[in-house]
Amino acid sequence: MADGVQWGLVSKIISRFEEKGFILKALKLLQIHRSFALQHYADLVGKPFFDGLIDYVTSDLVIAMVWYGRGAILTGCKMLRVTKPTNSNPGTIRGDYGVRGGGLGGD
């Protein structure tokens, strides 16, 4: 959520999840270390975007959140959807707020 922090969208994004009925159980502002990012995205090693993804997620502060509620994972995936905003539907977080390259802005 680096873009969300940079662009002042944190409260809007949190509101989207709360409006769906999910309960925010934990929230932490942190800098992701490269070693953690490499482990977290290990399933994407070899993809053409991998190095850029690692550089991006470790480049600035992010907010990690834990949401609770029935269907939180599936619904969260639908709300975020496609990484590239030009391919994301209006009404999704990336479709509404993703306006430039990187994270919410996707490539």
C-alpha distances in whole Angstrom, upper triangle without the diagonal:
4,5,5,6,9,10,11,9,8,12,12,10,11,14,14,14,17,19,19,21,18,18,15,17,15,12,11,10,10,11,11,15,16,18,16,14,17,18,15,15,19,20,19,21,23,21,21,18,17,18,15,12,13,14,10,8,11,11,9,8,5,6,7,10,13,14,18,21,23,21,17,16,18,17,13,14,16,14,11,14,15,12,14,14,18,19,17,19,19,18,15,11,11,15,15,12,11,14,14,13,10,7,7,10,12,15
4,5,5,6,9,10,10,10,13,14,12,14,17,17,17,20,22,22,24,22,22,19,20,17,14,12,10,10,9,10,14,15,18,16,14,17,19,16,16,20,21,19,21,23,21,21,17,17,17,14,12,12,12,8,7,9,8,6,6,5,7,10,13,16,18,22,24,26,25,21,20,22,21,17,17,19,17,14,17,17,14,15,15,19,20,18,21,21,20,17,14,13,16,16,13,12,13,12,12,9,7,8,10,12,15
4,5,5,6,8,8,9,13,13,11,14,16,16,17,20,21,22,24,22,22,20,22,19,16,15,13,13,13,14,17,18,21,19,17,20,22,19,18,22,23,21,23,24,22,21,18,18,18,15,13,15,14,10,10,12,11,9,9,8,10,13,15,18,19,23,25,27,25,22,21,22,21,17,17,19,16,13,16,15,12,13,13,16,18,16,18,18,18,15,12,11,14,13,9,8,10,9,9,8,6,6,8,10,13
4,6,5,6,5,5,9,9,8,10,13,13,14,16,18,19,21,19,19,17,19,17,14,14,12,13,14,15,19,20,23,20,18,22,23,20,20,24,24,23,25,27,25,24,20,21,21,18,16,17,17,13,12,14,13,11,10,8,8,11,12,16,17,21,22,25,23,20,19,21,19,16,16,18,15,12,15,16,14,15,14,17,19,16,18,17,16,14,10,10,13,12,9,9,11,12,13,11,9,7,10,12,16
4,6,5,6,6,10,11,10,12,14,15,16,18,20,21,23,21,20,17,19,16,13,12,9,11,12,14,17,19,22,20,18,22,23,20,21,25,26,24,26,28,26,26,22,22,22,19,17,18,17,13,12,13,12,9,7,7,7,11,13,16,18,22,24,27,25,22,22,23,22,18,19,21,18,16,19,19,17,18,17,21,22,20,22,21,20,18,14,14,17,16,12,13,14,14,15,13,11,11,13,15,19
4,6,8,9,12,13,13,15,17,18,19,21,23,24,26,24,24,21,23,20,17,15,12,13,13,15,18,20,23,21,19,23,25,22,22,26,27,25,27,29,26,25,22,22,21,18,17,18,16,13,13,14,11,9,8,9,11,14,16,20,22,25,28,30,28,25,24,26,24,21,22,23,20,18,20,20,17,18,17,20,22,20,22,21,21,19,15,15,17,16,12,12,13,12,13,12,11,11,12,15,18
4,6,8,11,11,11,14,16,16,18,20,21,23,25,23,23,21,23,21,18,17,15,16,17,18,22,23,26,24,22,25,27,24,24,28,29,27,29,30,28,27,23,24,23,20,19,20,19,15,15,17,15,12,12,12,13,16,17,21,22,25,27,29,28,25,24,26,23,20,21,22,19,17,19,19,17,17,15,18,20,19,20,19,18,17,13,13,15,13,9,10,10,11,13,12,12,10,11,14,18
4,6,8,8,10,12,13,14,16,18,19,21,22,21,21,19,21,19,16,16,13,16,17,19,22,24,27,25,23,27,28,25,26,29,30,29,31,33,30,30,26,26,26,23,21,22,21,18,17,19,17,14,12,12,12,15,16,19,20,23,25,28,27,23,24,25,23,20,21,22,18,17,20,21,19,19,18,21,23,20,21,19,18,17,14,14,16,14,11,12,13,14,16,15,14,12,14,17,21
4,6,5,6,9,10,11,13,14,15,17,19,18,18,16,19,18,15,15,14,16,18,19,23,24,27,25,23,26,27,24,24,28,28,27,30,31,29,28,25,25,26,23,20,22,21,18,17,19,18,15,13,12,11,14,14,17,17,21,22,25,23,20,21,22,19,16,18,18,15,14,17,18,17,17,15,19,20,17,18,16,15,14,10,11,13,11,8,10,12,14,16,15,13,11,13,16,19
4,5,5,6,9,10,11,12,14,16,17,16,15,13,15,14,11,12,11,14,16,17,21,23,25,23,21,25,25,22,23,27,27,26,29,31,29,29,25,25,26,23,21,21,21,18,16,18,18,15,12,10,8,11,11,14,14,18,20,22,22,18,19,20,18,15,17,18,15,14,17,19,17,19,17,21,22,19,20,18,16,15,11,13,16,14,11,13,15,17,18,16,14,12,15,17,21
4,5,5,6,9,10,10,12,14,15,14,14,12,15,14,12,14,13,17,19,21,25,27,29,26,25,28,29,25,26,30,30,30,32,35,32,32,29,29,29,27,24,25,25,22,20,22,21,18,16,14,11,13,12,15,14,17,19,22,21,18,19,21,18,16,18,19,15,15,19,21,20,22,20,23,24,21,21,19,16,15,12,15,17,14,12,15,17,19,21,20,17,15,18,20,24
4,5,5,6,9,10,10,13,15,14,15,14,17,17,15,16,16,19,21,22,26,28,30,27,25,29,29,26,26,30,30,29,32,34,31,31,28,28,29,26,24,25,25,22,20,23,22,20,17,15,13,15,14,16,15,18,19,21,20,17,19,20,17,14,17,17,13,13,17,19,18,19,17,20,21,18,17,15,13,12,9,12,14,11,10,13,15,18,20,19,16,13,16,19,22
4,5,5,7,9,10,11,13,12,13,12,15,15,13,15,15,17,19,20,24,25,27,24,22,26,26,22,23,27,26,26,29,31,28,28,25,25,26,24,21,23,23,20,18,21,21,18,16,13,11,12,11,13,12,15,16,19,17,14,15,16,14,11,13,14,10,10,14,16,15,17,15,19,19,16,16,14,12,10,7,10,12,10,9,12,15,17,18,17,14,11,14,16,20
4,5,5,6,9,10,11,10,10,8,12,12,10,13,14,17,19,20,24,26,27,24,23,26,26,23,24,27,27,27,30,33,30,31,27,27,28,26,23,24,25,22,19,22,22,19,17,14,11,11,9,11,10,13,14,17,16,13,15,16,14,11,14,15,12,12,16,19,18,20,19,22,22,19,19,17,14,13,10,14,16,14,13,15,18,20,22,20,16,14,18,20,23
4,5,5,6,9,10,10,11,10,14,15,14,16,17,20,23,24,28,30,31,28,27,30,30,26,27,31,30,30,33,35,33,33,30,30,32,29,26,28,28,25,23,25,25,23,20,17,14,15,13,14,12,14,15,17,17,14,16,17,14,13,16,15,12,13,17,20,20,22,20,23,23,19,18,16,13,13,11,14,16,14,13,16,19,22,23,22,19,16,19,22,25
4,6,5,7,9,9,11,11,15,16,15,18,19,21,24,24,28,29,31,27,26,29,29,25,25,29,28,28,31,33,31,31,28,28,30,28,25,26,27,24,22,25,25,23,21,18,15,15,13,14,12,14,14,15,15,12,14,14,11,10,13,12,8,10,14,17,17,19,17,20,20,16,15,13,10,9,8,12,13,11,12,15,18,20,22,21,18,15,18,19,23
4,5,5,7,6,8,8,12,13,13,16,18,20,23,23,26,28,29,26,24,27,27,23,24,27,27,27,30,32,30,31,28,28,30,28,24,26,27,24,22,25,25,23,21,17,14,14,11,11,8,10,10,12,12,9,11,12,9,8,11,11,9,11,14,17,18,20,19,22,21,18,17,16,13,11,10,14,15,14,15,17,20,22,23,22,18,16,19,20,24
4,5,5,5,6,8,11,13,14,17,19,22,25,25,29,31,32,28,27,30,30,26,27,30,30,30,33,36,34,35,31,31,33,31,28,29,30,27,25,27,28,25,23,19,16,15,12,12,9,10,10,13,13,11,14,15,12,11,15,15,12,14,18,21,22,24,22,25,25,21,20,19,15,14,13,17,18,17,17,20,23,25,27,25,21,19,22,24,28
4,5,7,10,11,15,17,17,20,22,25,28,28,32,33,34,31,30,33,32,28,29,33,32,32,35,37,35,36,33,33,35,33,29,31,32,29,27,30,30,28,25,22,19,19,16,15,12,13,12,14,14,12,15,15,12,12,15,14,12,14,17,21,22,24,22,24,24,20,18,17,13,13,13,17,17,16,17,20,23,26,27,26,23,20,23,24,28
4,6,9,11,15,17,18,21,23,25,28,28,31,33,33,30,29,31,31,27,27,31,29,30,33,35,33,34,31,31,34,32,28,30,32,29,26,29,30,28,26,22,19,18,15,14,11,11,9,10,10,9,12,12,9,9,13,12,10,13,15,19,21,23,21,24,23,19,17,16,13,12,13,16,17,16,18,20,23,26,27,26,22,20,23,24,27
4,7,10,13,15,17,20,23,26,28,28,32,33,34,30,30,32,31,27,29,32,31,31,35,37,35,37,34,33,36,34,30,32,33,30,28,31,32,29,27,23,20,19,15,14,10,9,7,9,10,9,13,14,11,11,15,15,13,16,19,22,24,26,25,27,26,22,21,20,16,16,16,20,21,20,21,23,26,29,30,28,25,22,26,27,30
4,7,9,12,14,17,20,22,25,25,28,30,31,27,26,29,28,24,26,28,28,29,32,35,33,34,31,31,33,31,28,29,31,28,25,28,29,27,24,20,17,15,12,10,6,6,5,8,9,7,10,12,10,10,13,14,12,15,18,21,22,25,24,27,26,22,21,21,17,16,15,19,20,20,20,22,26,28,28,26,23,21,24,25,29
4,6,9,11,15,18,21,24,24,27,29,30,26,26,29,27,24,26,29,29,30,33,36,34,36,33,32,33,32,28,29,31,28,25,27,29,26,23,20,16,14,10,9,6,5,6,10,12,9,13,15,13,12,16,17,15,17,20,24,24,27,26,29,28,25,25,24,20,19,18,21,23,22,22,24,27,29,30,27,24,22,26,27,30
4,6,7,11,14,17,20,21,24,26,27,23,23,26,25,22,24,27,27,28,31,34,32,34,31,29,31,30,26,26,28,25,22,24,25,23,19,16,12,11,7,6,5,6,9,13,14,11,13,16,14,13,16,18,16,17,20,23,23,26,25,29,28,25,25,24,21,19,17,20,22,21,21,22,26,27,28,25,21,20,24,25,29
4,7,11,14,16,20,20,23,26,26,22,23,26,24,21,24,26,27,28,31,34,33,34,31,30,31,30,27,26,28,26,22,24,26,23,20,17,13,11,8,5,6,7,10,14,15,12,14,17,16,15,18,20,18,19,22,25,25,28,28,31,30,27,28,27,24,22,20,23,25,25,24,25,29,30,30,27,23,22,26,27,30
4,7,10,13,16,17,20,22,23,19,20,23,22,19,22,24,25,26,29,32,31,33,29,28,29,28,24,24,25,23,20,21,22,20,16,14,10,8,6,5,7,9,13,17,17,14,15,19,18,15,18,21,19,19,22,25,24,27,27,31,30,27,28,28,25,22,20,22,25,24,23,24,27,28,28,25,21,21,25,25,29
4,7,10,13,14,17,20,21,18,18,22,21,18,21,24,25,25,28,31,30,31,27,26,27,25,22,21,23,20,17,18,19,16,13,10,7,6,4,7,9,12,16,19,19,15,16,19,19,16,18,21,18,18,21,23,22,25,25,29,28,26,27,26,24,21,18,20,23,22,20,21,24,25,25,22,18,18,22,23,26
4,6,10,11,14,18,18,15,16,20,19,17,19,22,24,25,26,30,29,30,26,24,25,23,20,19,20,18,15,15,17,14,10,8,6,5,7,9,12,15,19,22,22,18,18,22,21,18,20,23,21,19,23,24,22,25,25,29,29,27,28,28,26,23,20,21,25,24,21,22,24,24,24,21,18,18,22,23,26
4,7,10,13,16,18,15,15,19,19,17,19,23,25,24,26,29,28,28,25,23,23,22,19,18,18,16,13,13,14,10,7,6,4,7,9,12,15,19,22,25,25,21,21,24,23,19,21,24,21,20,23,24,22,24,24,28,28,26,28,27,26,23,20,20,24,23,20,20,23,22,22,19,16,17,20,21,24
4,6,9,13,14,12,12,16,17,15,17,20,22,22,23,26,26,26,23,21,20,19,17,15,15,14,11,10,11,9,5,6,6,8,11,14,17,21,24,27,26,22,22,25,24,21,22,25,23,21,23,24,22,24,25,28,29,27,29,29,28,25,21,21,25,25,22,21,23,22,21,18,16,17,20,21,23
4,6,9,12,10,10,14,15,14,16,19,21,21,21,24,24,24,21,18,17,17,14,12,12,11,9,7,8,6,5,6,9,10,14,17,20,23,27,29,28,24,23,26,26,22,23,26,24,21,24,24,21,23,24,28,28,27,29,30,29,26,22,22,25,25,22,21,23,21,20,16,15,17,19,19,22
4,6,8,7,7,10,11,10,12,15,18,17,18,21,20,21,18,15,15,14,12,10,10,10,7,5,8,8,7,7,10,10,14,16,19,23,26,28,27,23,22,24,25,21,21,24,23,20,22,22,19,22,23,27,27,26,29,29,28,25,22,21,25,25,22,21,23,21,19,15,14,17,19,18,20
4,6,5,6,9,10,11,12,14,17,17,17,20,20,21,18,15,14,15,13,10,10,11,9,6,9,10,10,11,14,13,17,19,23,26,29,31,29,26,24,27,28,24,24,27,26,23,25,25,22,24,26,29,29,29,32,32,32,28,25,24,28,29,26,24,26,24,21,18,16,20,21,20,22
4,5,5,6,9,10,11,12,15,15,14,17,17,18,16,12,11,12,11,7,8,10,8,6,9,12,13,13,16,16,19,21,25,28,31,32,30,27,25,27,28,25,24,27,27,24,25,24,21,23,25,28,28,28,31,33,32,29,26,24,28,29,26,24,26,23,20,17,16,20,21,19,20
4,6,5,6,9,10,10,14,14,13,17,18,19,17,14,13,15,13,10,11,14,11,10,13,15,16,16,18,17,20,21,25,27,30,32,30,27,25,27,29,26,25,28,28,25,26,26,23,25,28,31,30,30,33,35,34,30,28,27,30,31,29,27,29,26,23,20,19,22,24,22,23
4,5,5,6,9,10,13,14,14,17,18,20,17,14,14,15,13,10,12,13,10,9,13,14,14,13,15,13,16,18,21,24,27,28,27,24,21,24,25,22,22,25,25,22,23,23,21,24,26,29,29,28,31,32,31,28,25,24,28,29,27,25,27,25,22,19,17,20,22,21,22
4,5,5,6,8,11,11,11,14,15,16,14,10,11,12,9,6,9,10,7,7,11,13,13,12,14,13,16,18,21,24,26,28,26,23,20,22,24,21,20,23,23,20,21,20,17,20,23,26,25,25,28,29,29,25,23,21,25,26,24,22,24,22,19,15,14,17,19,17,18
4,6,5,6,9,9,8,12,13,15,13,9,9,12,10,7,10,12,10,10,14,16,17,16,18,17,19,21,24,26,29,30,28,25,22,24,26,23,21,25,25,22,22,21,19,22,24,27,26,26,29,31,31,27,25,24,27,29,27,24,26,24,21,17,16,20,21,19,19
4,6,5,9,10,10,14,15,17,16,12,13,15,13,10,14,15,13,13,16,18,18,17,18,16,19,19,22,24,27,28,26,23,20,23,25,22,21,24,25,22,23,22,20,23,26,29,28,27,30,32,31,28,26,25,28,30,28,26,28,26,23,20,18,21,23,21,22
4,6,8,9,10,14,14,17,15,12,13,14,11,10,13,14,11,12,16,17,16,14,15,13,15,16,19,21,23,24,22,20,17,19,21,18,17,21,21,18,19,19,17,20,23,26,25,24,27,29,28,24,22,21,25,26,25,23,25,24,21,18,15,18,20,18,19
4,5,6,7,11,11,13,11,8,10,12,9,8,12,12,10,12,15,17,17,16,17,15,17,18,20,23,25,26,23,21,17,19,21,18,16,20,21,18,18,17,15,18,21,23,22,22,25,27,27,23,21,20,23,25,24,21,24,22,19,16,14,17,18,16,17
4,5,5,9,10,13,13,9,11,14,11,10,14,15,14,15,18,20,21,19,21,19,21,21,23,26,27,28,25,23,20,21,24,21,19,23,24,21,21,20,18,21,24,26,25,25,28,30,30,26,25,23,27,29,27,25,27,25,22,19,17,20,22,19,19
4,6,9,9,13,12,10,13,15,12,12,16,17,16,17,20,22,23,21,22,20,21,21,23,25,26,26,24,22,18,19,22,20,18,21,22,20,19,18,17,20,23,25,23,23,26,29,29,25,24,23,25,28,27,24,27,25,22,19,18,20,22,18,19
4,6,6,9,9,6,10,12,10,10,14,14,14,16,18,21,22,20,22,20,22,23,24,26,28,28,25,23,20,20,22,20,17,20,22,19,17,16,14,17,20,22,20,21,24,27,27,24,23,21,23,26,25,22,24,22,19,16,15,18,19,16,15
4,6,9,9,6,8,11,10,10,13,15,15,16,19,21,23,22,24,22,24,25,27,30,31,31,28,27,23,24,26,24,21,24,25,22,21,19,17,19,23,25,23,24,28,30,31,27,26,24,26,29,28,25,26,24,21,18,17,21,21,18,17
4,6,8,7,9,12,12,12,15,16,17,18,20,23,25,24,26,25,28,29,30,33,34,34,31,29,26,26,28,26,23,26,27,24,22,20,18,20,23,24,23,25,28,31,32,28,27,25,27,30,29,25,27,24,21,19,19,22,22,18,17
4,5,5,8,10,10,12,14,15,16,18,19,22,24,23,25,24,26,27,29,31,32,32,29,27,24,24,26,24,21,23,24,21,19,16,15,16,20,21,19,21,24,27,28,25,24,21,24,27,25,22,23,21,18,16,16,19,19,15,13
4,6,8,8,10,12,13,14,16,18,19,22,24,23,26,25,27,29,31,33,35,35,31,30,26,26,28,25,22,24,25,21,20,17,15,15,19,19,19,21,24,27,28,25,24,21,23,26,25,21,22,19,16,14,16,18,17,14,11
4,6,5,6,9,10,10,12,14,15,18,20,19,22,22,24,26,28,30,32,32,29,27,24,24,25,23,20,22,22,19,17,15,12,12,16,17,17,18,22,24,26,22,21,18,20,23,21,18,19,16,12,11,12,15,14,10,9
4,5,5,6,9,10,11,12,14,17,19,18,21,20,23,24,26,29,31,31,28,26,23,24,25,22,20,22,23,19,19,16,14,15,19,20,20,21,24,27,27,24,22,20,22,25,23,20,21,18,15,12,13,16,16,13,12
4,5,5,6,9,10,11,12,16,18,18,21,21,24,26,28,31,33,34,31,29,26,27,28,25,23,25,25,22,21,19,16,17,20,22,22,23,27,29,29,26,24,21,24,26,24,21,22,19,15,12,13,17,17,14,13
4,5,5,6,9,10,10,13,16,16,19,20,23,25,27,30,32,33,30,28,25,26,27,24,22,24,23,20,19,17,14,14,17,19,19,20,24,26,27,23,21,19,21,23,21,17,18,15,11,9,10,14,13,11,10
4,5,5,6,9,10,12,14,14,16,16,19,22,24,27,29,30,27,24,21,22,23,20,18,21,20,17,17,15,11,13,16,18,18,19,22,24,24,21,19,16,19,21,19,16,17,15,11,8,8,12,12,10,10
4,5,5,6,8,11,13,13,16,16,19,21,24,27,30,31,28,25,23,24,25,22,20,23,23,19,20,18,15,17,19,22,22,22,26,27,27,24,21,19,23,24,22,19,20,18,14,11,11,15,15,13,14
4,6,5,6,10,12,13,17,17,21,23,26,29,32,33,31,28,25,27,28,24,23,25,24,21,21,20,16,17,20,22,23,23,27,28,28,25,22,20,23,24,21,19,19,16,13,10,11,15,15,13,14
4,5,5,8,10,11,14,15,18,21,24,27,29,31,28,25,23,25,25,21,20,22,21,18,19,17,13,14,16,19,20,20,23,24,25,21,19,16,20,21,18,15,16,13,10,7,7,11,11,10,11
4,6,7,8,8,11,12,15,18,20,24,26,28,26,23,20,22,23,19,18,21,20,16,18,17,14,16,17,21,21,20,23,24,24,21,18,16,20,21,18,16,17,15,13,9,8,11,13,12,14
4,6,8,9,12,13,17,20,23,26,29,31,29,26,23,26,26,22,22,25,23,20,22,21,17,19,21,24,25,24,27,28,28,24,21,20,23,24,21,19,20,18,15,12,11,15,16,15,17
4,7,9,13,15,18,22,24,28,31,33,31,28,26,28,28,24,23,26,24,21,23,21,18,19,20,23,24,24,27,28,28,25,21,20,23,23,20,18,18,16,14,11,11,14,15,15,16
4,7,10,13,16,20,22,26,29,31,30,26,25,27,26,23,23,25,23,20,22,22,18,20,20,24,25,24,27,27,26,23,20,19,22,22,18,17,18,16,14,12,11,14,15,16,18
4,7,10,13,17,19,23,26,29,28,24,23,25,25,21,22,24,22,19,22,22,19,21,21,25,26,24,27,26,25,23,19,19,22,22,18,17,19,18,17,14,12,14,16,17,20
4,6,10,13,16,20,23,25,24,20,19,22,21,17,18,21,18,16,19,19,16,19,19,23,23,22,24,24,23,20,16,16,20,19,16,16,18,17,16,13,10,12,15,15,18
4,6,10,13,16,19,22,21,17,17,20,19,15,17,19,17,15,18,20,17,20,20,24,24,22,24,23,21,19,15,16,20,19,16,16,19,19,18,15,12,13,16,17,21
4,7,10,14,17,19,19,15,14,17,17,13,15,18,16,14,18,19,17,20,21,25,24,22,24,24,22,19,16,17,20,20,18,18,21,21,20,17,14,14,18,18,21
4,6,10,13,16,16,12,12,15,15,11,14,16,15,14,17,19,18,21,21,25,25,22,23,23,21,18,15,17,20,20,18,19,22,23,22,19,16,15,19,20,23
4,7,10,13,13,10,10,14,13,11,14,16,15,15,18,20,20,23,24,27,26,23,24,24,22,19,17,19,22,22,21,21,25,26,25,22,18,18,22,22,25
4,7,10,10,7,8,12,11,9,12,14,13,14,17,20,20,23,23,27,25,22,23,23,20,17,16,18,21,21,20,21,25,26,26,23,20,19,22,23,26
4,7,9,6,9,12,11,11,14,16,15,16,19,22,23,26,26,29,28,25,25,25,21,19,18,21,23,23,23,25,28,30,30,27,23,22,26,26,29
4,6,5,9,11,10,11,14,15,14,17,19,22,24,27,26,29,28,24,24,24,20,19,19,22,23,23,24,25,29,31,31,29,25,23,27,27,30
4,6,8,9,9,11,13,14,15,17,18,22,24,27,27,29,27,24,23,24,21,19,20,22,24,24,25,26,30,32,32,30,26,25,28,28,31
4,6,5,6,8,10,11,12,14,15,19,21,24,24,26,24,21,20,21,18,16,17,20,21,22,23,24,28,29,29,27,23,22,25,25,27
4,6,5,6,8,10,10,12,14,17,19,22,22,25,23,19,19,20,17,15,15,17,19,20,20,21,25,27,27,24,20,19,23,22,25
4,6,5,6,9,10,11,12,15,16,20,20,23,21,18,19,20,17,15,15,16,18,20,20,20,24,25,25,22,18,18,21,20,23
4,5,5,6,9,10,10,13,16,19,19,22,19,16,16,18,16,13,14,16,17,19,20,20,24,25,25,23,19,18,21,20,23
4,5,5,6,9,10,13,15,18,18,20,18,15,15,15,13,11,12,14,15,16,18,18,22,24,24,22,19,17,20,20,22
4,5,5,6,8,12,13,16,16,19,17,14,14,15,13,10,10,12,14,15,15,16,20,21,21,19,15,14,17,17,20
4,5,5,6,9,11,14,14,17,15,12,13,15,13,10,10,11,13,15,15,15,19,20,20,18,14,13,16,15,18
4,6,5,9,11,14,13,16,13,10,10,12,10,7,9,10,11,13,15,15,18,20,20,19,16,14,16,16,18
4,6,9,11,13,12,15,13,10,10,10,8,5,6,8,9,10,12,12,16,18,19,18,14,12,14,15,18
4,7,8,10,10,13,12,8,10,11,9,6,5,6,8,10,10,10,14,15,15,14,11,9,11,11,14
4,6,9,9,11,9,6,8,11,10,7,8,7,8,11,12,11,14,16,16,15,12,10,12,11,13
4,6,7,9,6,5,8,11,12,9,10,7,8,12,12,10,13,14,13,13,11,9,10,8,10
4,6,9,8,7,11,13,14,11,10,7,9,12,11,9,11,11,10,9,7,7,7,5,7
4,6,5,6,10,12,14,11,11,7,8,11,11,8,9,9,8,9,9,8,6,4,5
4,5,5,8,9,11,9,9,5,5,8,8,5,7,8,9,10,10,7,6,6,8
4,6,8,10,13,11,12,9,7,10,11,8,8,10,11,13,13,11,9,9,9
4,7,10,12,11,12,9,8,11,13,10,12,13,13,14,14,12,11,10,10
4,7,9,7,9,6,5,8,10,9,11,13,14,14,13,10,10,10,12
4,6,6,9,8,5,8,11,11,13,15,17,17,16,13,13,14,15
4,6,8,8,5,6,9,10,12,15,17,18,17,13,14,15,17
4,7,8,6,6,9,11,14,17,19,19,17,14,15,16,19
4,6,5,6,8,9,13,15,17,16,14,11,12,14,16
4,5,5,6,7,11,13,15,14,11,8,10,12,15
4,5,5,4,8,10,11,11,9,5,7,8,12
4,6,6,8,11,13,14,12,9,9,11,13
4,6,8,12,14,15,13,10,10,13,16
4,6,9,12,12,11,7,8,11,14
4,6,8,9,8,5,4,7,10
4,7,9,10,8,5,9,11
4,7,9,8,4,7,9
4,7,8,4,5,6
4,6,5,4,6
4,5,5,8
4,5,9
4,7
4
